[in-house]
Structure formats: structure tokens, C-alpha cells
Amino acid sequence: MNKVISVKVSDIAPFGAFAIFELDGKQYKGLIHISEIANTFVNDINDFVKIGQDVEVLILELNDEKAQAKLSIKKVNA
């Protein structure tokens, strides 16, 4: 799915950031893996995104059944 959307960062973990968003009336939780945060090496995700921040992401994969998604910030800015 090649769609760019705006999401809100809801949580940050050592391996990535979680974001929530709505698509076609359905609520999803997405993961922006640390490797998809930026085009440079990311040591600390907090240097790039903050909880509550709205960010533009590309949907890499969408699981309608689980209401989950894999997201990328770096592919939007590529």
C-alpha cells in the first residue's frame, strides 16, 4: 500500500515508535521500526520523534484483521 498519511506518535520503545491513526473509519496501531525512522543512523528515537507528535508516514503493510500497520518516516522523506 503506497499511501502517505499523518499519524500521532503514541509510544516509544528501544526498537521503534508506535503510532495511532484512523483509515476508512477504522482505528489502527502502527509500528515505525527504528530502521524506518530516518535515513541516518538512529541511536535514540527520542532525538527524532516525541510522544504526541504528528508525523507523516508511508504505510508499508496493513493488517486489517489485527488493525495493525508497519509504517515508515524515512520513505516519505526519501
N, CA, C and O atoms as CSV, one atom per row, in Angstrom:
chain,resi,resn,atom,element,x,y,z
A,1,MET,N,N,0.859,-1.178,0.000
A,1,MET,CA,C,0.000,0.000,0.000
A,1,MET,C,C,0.900,1.234,0.000
A,1,MET,O,O,1.631,1.473,0.961
A,2,ASN,N,N,0.847,1.994,-1.046
A,2,ASN,CA,C,1.674,3.200,-1.179
A,2,ASN,C,C,0.870,4.438,-0.833
A,2,ASN,O,O,0.517,5.229,-1.708
A,3,LYS,N,N,0.583,4.600,0.453
A,3,LYS,CA,C,-0.230,5.734,0.880
A,3,LYS,C,C,0.487,6.473,1.996
A,3,LYS,O,O,0.933,5.862,2.967
A,4,VAL,N,N,0.599,7.799,1.858
A,4,VAL,CA,C,1.197,8.639,2.894
A,4,VAL,C,C,0.062,9.225,3.729
A,4,VAL,O,O,-0.893,9.790,3.197
A,5,ILE,N,N,0.185,9.078,5.048
A,5,ILE,CA,C,-0.837,9.581,5.967
A,5,ILE,C,C,-0.163,10.286,7.145
A,5,ILE,O,O,1.047,10.173,7.342
A,6,SER,N,N,-0.952,10.999,7.909
A,6,SER,CA,C,-0.474,11.636,9.136
A,6,SER,C,C,-0.904,10.773,10.317
A,6,SER,O,O,-2.062,10.364,10.409
A,7,VAL,N,N,0.041,10.498,11.222
A,7,VAL,CA,C,-0.238,9.682,12.408
A,7,VAL,C,C,0.261,10.412,13.646
A,7,VAL,O,O,1.072,11.333,13.549
A,8,LYS,N,N,-0.228,9.996,14.810
A,8,LYS,CA,C,0.214,10.576,16.079
A,8,LYS,C,C,1.044,9.538,16.828
A,8,LYS,O,O,0.584,8.420,17.059
A,9,VAL,N,N,2.266,9.907,17.207
A,9,VAL,CA,C,3.138,9.006,17.961
A,9,VAL,C,C,2.521,8.786,19.340
A,9,VAL,O,O,2.264,9.740,20.075
A,10,SER,N,N,2.285,7.510,19.685
A,10,SER,CA,C,1.613,7.194,20.949
A,10,SER,C,C,2.544,6.601,22.001
A,10,SER,O,O,2.255,6.658,23.196
A,11,ASP,N,N,3.664,6.030,21.554
A,11,ASP,CA,C,4.600,5.406,22.492
A,11,ASP,C,C,5.938,5.228,21.799
A,11,ASP,O,O,6.009,5.166,20.571
A,12,ILE,N,N,6.995,5.147,22.588
A,12,ILE,CA,C,8.337,4.936,22.048
A,12,ILE,C,C,8.988,3.790,22.800
A,12,ILE,O,O,8.957,3.738,24.030
A,13,ALA,N,N,9.579,2.869,22.043
A,13,ALA,CA,C,10.300,1.723,22.601
A,13,ALA,C,C,11.713,1.744,22.017
A,13,ALA,O,O,11.969,2.471,21.057
A,14,PRO,N,N,12.632,0.959,22.582
A,14,PRO,CA,C,14.004,0.954,22.057
A,14,PRO,C,C,14.093,0.545,20.580
A,14,PRO,O,O,15.037,0.928,19.889
A,15,PHE,N,N,13.123,-0.224,20.099
A,15,PHE,CA,C,13.161,-0.751,18.730
A,15,PHE,C,C,12.321,0.050,17.732
A,15,PHE,O,O,12.355,-0.228,16.533
A,16,GLY,N,N,11.563,1.047,18.222
A,16,GLY,CA,C,10.739,1.823,17.305
A,16,GLY,C,C,9.720,2.684,18.021
A,16,GLY,O,O,9.677,2.750,19.250
A,17,ALA,N,N,8.905,3.338,17.219
A,17,ALA,CA,C,7.847,4.200,17.756
A,17,ALA,C,C,6.495,3.634,17.337
A,17,ALA,O,O,6.338,3.136,16.222
A,18,PHE,N,N,5.526,3.716,18.234
A,18,PHE,CA,C,4.170,3.291,17.923
A,18,PHE,C,C,3.341,4.522,17.602
A,18,PHE,O,O,3.545,5.591,18.176
A,19,ALA,N,N,2.409,4.358,16.681
A,19,ALA,CA,C,1.554,5.467,16.281
A,19,ALA,C,C,0.131,4.971,16.102
A,19,ALA,O,O,-0.105,3.808,15.774
A,20,ILE,N,N,-0.808,5.870,16.323
A,20,ILE,CA,C,-2.207,5.533,16.109
A,20,ILE,C,C,-2.753,6.396,14.976
A,20,ILE,O,O,-2.350,7.544,14.791
A,21,PHE,N,N,-3.674,5.812,14.232
A,21,PHE,CA,C,-4.293,6.552,13.139
A,21,PHE,C,C,-5.609,5.894,12.754
A,21,PHE,O,O,-5.889,4.750,13.112
A,22,GLU,N,N,-6.401,6.650,12.017
A,22,GLU,CA,C,-7.678,6.136,11.529
A,22,GLU,C,C,-7.630,6.104,10.011
A,22,GLU,O,O,-7.163,7.047,9.372
A,23,LEU,N,N,-8.116,5.013,9.445
A,23,LEU,CA,C,-8.145,4.857,7.996
A,23,LEU,C,C,-9.469,4.218,7.622
A,23,LEU,O,O,-9.805,3.141,8.116
A,24,ASP,N,N,-10.211,4.868,6.763
A,24,ASP,CA,C,-11.528,4.375,6.337
A,24,ASP,C,C,-12.426,4.064,7.526
A,24,ASP,O,O,-13.150,3.068,7.521
A,25,GLY,N,N,-12.378,4.924,8.551
A,25,GLY,CA,C,-13.245,4.778,9.713
A,25,GLY,C,C,-12.808,3.733,10.720
A,25,GLY,O,O,-13.523,3.469,11.686
A,26,LYS,N,N,-11.638,3.132,10.509
A,26,LYS,CA,C,-11.138,2.093,11.412
A,26,LYS,C,C,-9.873,2.575,12.114
A,26,LYS,O,O,-9.004,3.182,11.486
A,27,GLN,N,N,-9.767,2.305,13.421
A,27,GLN,CA,C,-8.605,2.707,14.227
A,27,GLN,C,C,-7.492,1.664,14.078
A,27,GLN,O,O,-7.745,0.465,14.193
A,28,TYR,N,N,-6.272,2.119,13.825
A,28,TYR,CA,C,-5.109,1.242,13.675
A,28,TYR,C,C,-4.007,1.656,14.641
A,28,TYR,O,O,-3.927,2.809,15.064
A,29,LYS,N,N,-3.157,0.683,14.979
A,29,LYS,CA,C,-1.927,0.951,15.718
A,29,LYS,C,C,-0.784,0.521,14.801
A,29,LYS,O,O,-0.762,-0.603,14.302
A,30,GLY,N,N,0.150,1.422,14.592
A,30,GLY,CA,C,1.247,1.134,13.683
A,30,GLY,C,C,2.590,1.192,14.375
A,30,GLY,O,O,2.757,1.867,15.391
A,31,LEU,N,N,3.550,0.468,13.807
A,31,LEU,CA,C,4.926,0.484,14.292
A,31,LEU,C,C,5.816,1.133,13.249
A,31,LEU,O,O,5.817,0.747,12.080
A,32,ILE,N,N,6.569,2.120,13.692
A,32,ILE,CA,C,7.627,2.704,12.869
A,32,ILE,C,C,8.920,2.129,13.433
A,32,ILE,O,O,9.440,2.621,14.434
A,33,HIS,N,N,9.440,1.081,12.785
A,33,HIS,CA,C,10.653,0.426,13.277
A,33,HIS,C,C,11.806,1.426,13.267
A,33,HIS,O,O,11.828,2.348,12.451
A,34,ILE,N,N,12.753,1.243,14.166
A,34,ILE,CA,C,13.892,2.167,14.281
A,34,ILE,C,C,14.612,2.345,12.942
A,34,ILE,O,O,15.146,3.418,12.662
A,35,SER,N,N,14.629,1.296,12.117
A,35,SER,CA,C,15.288,1.382,10.808
A,35,SER,C,C,14.482,2.206,9.805
A,35,SER,O,O,14.986,2.540,8.733
A,36,GLU,N,N,13.226,2.539,10.148
A,36,GLU,CA,C,12.364,3.323,9.257
A,36,GLU,C,C,12.127,4.750,9.769
A,36,GLU,O,O,11.274,5.469,9.249
A,37,ILE,N,N,12.894,5.151,10.796
A,37,ILE,CA,C,12.736,6.493,11.376
A,37,ILE,C,C,13.415,7.563,10.516
A,37,ILE,O,O,12.823,8.605,10.236
A,38,ALA,N,N,14.653,7.305,10.101
A,38,ALA,CA,C,15.422,8.321,9.370
A,38,ALA,C,C,16.410,7.661,8.423
A,38,ALA,O,O,16.693,6.468,8.529
A,39,ASN,N,N,16.931,8.460,7.493
A,39,ASN,CA,C,17.920,7.960,6.537
A,39,ASN,C,C,19.317,7.874,7.134
A,39,ASN,O,O,20.244,7.397,6.479
A,40,THR,N,N,19.472,8.330,8.365
A,40,THR,CA,C,20.754,8.260,9.053
A,40,THR,C,C,20.645,7.260,10.202
A,40,THR,O,O,19.554,6.779,10.509
A,41,PHE,N,N,21.767,6.950,10.830
A,41,PHE,CA,C,21.766,6.031,11.969
A,41,PHE,C,C,20.984,6.645,13.124
A,41,PHE,O,O,21.191,7.804,13.484
A,42,VAL,N,N,20.089,5.858,13.695
A,42,VAL,CA,C,19.272,6.325,14.819
A,42,VAL,C,C,19.723,5.596,16.076
A,42,VAL,O,O,19.491,4.396,16.224
A,43,ASN,N,N,20.362,6.320,16.972
A,43,ASN,CA,C,20.788,5.748,18.244
A,43,ASN,C,C,19.668,5.874,19.273
A,43,ASN,O,O,19.388,4.939,20.024
A,44,ASP,N,N,19.032,7.049,19.293
A,44,ASP,CA,C,17.947,7.318,20.240
A,44,ASP,C,C,16.752,7.870,19.470
A,44,ASP,O,O,16.819,8.964,18.908
A,45,ILE,N,N,15.672,7.118,19.447
A,45,ILE,CA,C,14.468,7.517,18.713
A,45,ILE,C,C,13.952,8.867,19.195
A,45,ILE,O,O,13.394,9.636,18.413
A,46,ASN,N,N,14.136,9.155,20.482
A,46,ASN,CA,C,13.664,10.420,21.053
A,46,ASN,C,C,14.316,11.644,20.415
A,46,ASN,O,O,13.802,12.755,20.546
A,47,ASP,N,N,15.439,11.453,19.729
A,47,ASP,CA,C,16.075,12.557,19.018
A,47,ASP,C,C,15.322,12.911,17.734
A,47,ASP,O,O,15.547,13.973,17.152
A,48,PHE,N,N,14.427,12.020,17.294
A,48,PHE,CA,C,13.732,12.205,16.025
A,48,PHE,C,C,12.227,12.419,16.173
A,48,PHE,O,O,11.641,13.206,15.430
A,49,VAL,N,N,11.594,11.725,17.125
A,49,VAL,CA,C,10.148,11.875,17.342
A,49,VAL,C,C,9.840,11.908,18.833
A,49,VAL,O,O,10.599,11.396,19.655
A,50,LYS,N,N,8.715,12.517,19.157
A,50,LYS,CA,C,8.262,12.622,20.549
A,50,LYS,C,C,6.843,12.077,20.655
A,50,LYS,O,O,6.085,12.118,19.687
A,51,ILE,N,N,6.487,11.569,21.828
A,51,ILE,CA,C,5.121,11.113,22.073
A,51,ILE,C,C,4.179,12.304,21.909
A,51,ILE,O,O,4.436,13.388,22.433
A,52,GLY,N,N,3.095,12.092,21.182
A,52,GLY,CA,C,2.123,13.144,20.914
A,52,GLY,C,C,2.373,13.904,19.623
A,52,GLY,O,O,1.520,14.673,19.180
A,53,GLN,N,N,3.533,13.696,19.017
A,53,GLN,CA,C,3.889,14.395,17.786
A,53,GLN,C,C,3.143,13.794,16.593
A,53,GLN,O,O,2.988,12.576,16.500
A,54,ASP,N,N,2.685,14.653,15.685
A,54,ASP,CA,C,2.096,14.202,14.426
A,54,ASP,C,C,3.211,14.102,13.396
A,54,ASP,O,O,4.001,15.033,13.239
A,55,VAL,N,N,3.277,12.974,12.692
A,55,VAL,CA,C,4.300,12.767,11.672
A,55,VAL,C,C,3.664,12.180,10.414
A,55,VAL,O,O,2.646,11.491,10.477
A,56,GLU,N,N,4.284,12.468,9.278
A,56,GLU,CA,C,3.859,11.894,8.006
A,56,GLU,C,C,4.580,10.564,7.826
A,56,GLU,O,O,5.793,10.479,8.014
A,57,VAL,N,N,3.834,9.529,7.462
A,57,VAL,CA,C,4.415,8.200,7.272
A,57,VAL,C,C,3.883,7.577,5.990
A,57,VAL,O,O,2.822,7.947,5.488
A,58,LEU,N,N,4.644,6.628,5.480
A,58,LEU,CA,C,4.197,5.791,4.374
A,58,LEU,C,C,3.749,4.466,4.967
A,58,LEU,O,O,4.468,3.876,5.774
A,59,ILE,N,N,2.576,3.991,4.582
A,59,ILE,CA,C,2.108,2.686,5.049
A,59,ILE,C,C,2.833,1.616,4.239
A,59,ILE,O,O,2.657,1.524,3.024
A,60,LEU,N,N,3.650,0.806,4.916
A,60,LEU,CA,C,4.381,-0.270,4.259
A,60,LEU,C,C,3.542,-1.535,4.180
A,60,LEU,O,O,3.576,-2.257,3.183
A,61,GLU,N,N,2.793,-1.792,5.237
A,61,GLU,CA,C,1.991,-3.008,5.325
A,61,GLU,C,C,0.807,-2.731,6.238
A,61,GLU,O,O,0.944,-2.057,7.259
A,62,LEU,N,N,-0.354,-3.252,5.866
A,62,LEU,CA,C,-1.571,-3.032,6.646
A,62,LEU,C,C,-2.228,-4.380,6.921
A,62,LEU,O,O,-2.477,-5.156,5.998
A,63,ASN,N,N,-2.508,-4.656,8.197
A,63,ASN,CA,C,-3.198,-5.879,8.590
A,63,ASN,C,C,-4.574,-5.480,9.117
A,63,ASN,O,O,-4.720,-5.092,10.276
A,64,ASP,N,N,-5.577,-5.579,8.251
A,64,ASP,CA,C,-6.938,-5.177,8.626
A,64,ASP,C,C,-7.483,-6.034,9.754
A,64,ASP,O,O,-8.192,-5.536,10.629
A,65,GLU,N,N,-7.158,-7.318,9.740
A,65,GLU,CA,C,-7.674,-8.248,10.746
A,65,GLU,C,C,-7.227,-7.865,12.157
A,65,GLU,O,O,-8.019,-7.904,13.099
A,66,LYS,N,N,-5.954,-7.497,12.294
A,66,LYS,CA,C,-5.399,-7.137,13.606
A,66,LYS,C,C,-5.408,-5.630,13.857
A,66,LYS,O,O,-5.045,-5.177,14.942
A,67,ALA,N,N,-5.821,-4.859,12.859
A,67,ALA,CA,C,-5.810,-3.386,12.935
A,67,ALA,C,C,-4.412,-2.870,13.273
A,67,ALA,O,O,-4.242,-1.987,14.113
A,68,GLN,N,N,-3.409,-3.452,12.588
A,68,GLN,CA,C,-2.016,-3.066,12.801
A,68,GLN,C,C,-1.377,-2.694,11.469
A,68,GLN,O,O,-1.845,-3.094,10.403
A,69,ALA,N,N,-0.288,-1.913,11.553
A,69,ALA,CA,C,0.397,-1.486,10.343
A,69,ALA,C,C,1.891,-1.344,10.585
A,69,ALA,O,O,2.336,-1.085,11.704
A,70,LYS,N,N,2.660,-1.521,9.509
A,70,LYS,CA,C,4.083,-1.201,9.512
A,70,LYS,C,C,4.211,0.110,8.755
A,70,LYS,O,O,3.691,0.256,7.648
A,71,LEU,N,N,4.914,1.066,9.368
A,71,LEU,CA,C,4.986,2.424,8.835
A,71,LEU,C,C,6.430,2.873,8.639
A,71,LEU,O,O,7.343,2.321,9.254
A,72,SER,N,N,6.639,3.869,7.787
A,72,SER,CA,C,7.977,4.409,7.551
A,72,SER,C,C,7.939,5.928,7.451
A,72,SER,O,O,7.146,6.493,6.697
A,73,ILE,N,N,8.801,6.577,8.216
A,73,ILE,CA,C,9.006,8.020,8.067
A,73,ILE,C,C,10.056,8.253,6.982
A,73,ILE,O,O,9.906,9.155,6.158
A,74,LYS,N,N,11.102,7.455,6.980
A,74,LYS,CA,C,12.224,7.707,6.073
A,74,LYS,C,C,11.837,7.559,4.606
A,74,LYS,O,O,12.420,8.232,3.756
A,75,LYS,N,N,10.882,6.708,4.284
A,75,LYS,CA,C,10.483,6.545,2.883
A,75,LYS,C,C,9.629,7.719,2.398
A,75,LYS,O,O,9.510,7.934,1.192
A,76,VAL,N,N,9.037,8.476,3.316
A,76,VAL,CA,C,8.320,9.703,2.942
A,76,VAL,C,C,9.339,10.772,2.581
A,76,VAL,O,O,9.131,11.547,1.647
A,77,ASN,N,N,10.436,10.811,3.319
A,77,ASN,CA,C,11.461,11.842,3.144
A,77,ASN,C,C,12.581,11.427,2.200
A,77,ASN,O,O,13.587,12.127,2.088
A,78,ALA,N,N,12.417,10.300,1.525
A,78,ALA,CA,C,13.487,9.781,0.651
A,78,ALA,C,C,13.613,10.602,-0.615
A,78,ALA,O,O,14.459,10.307,-1.460
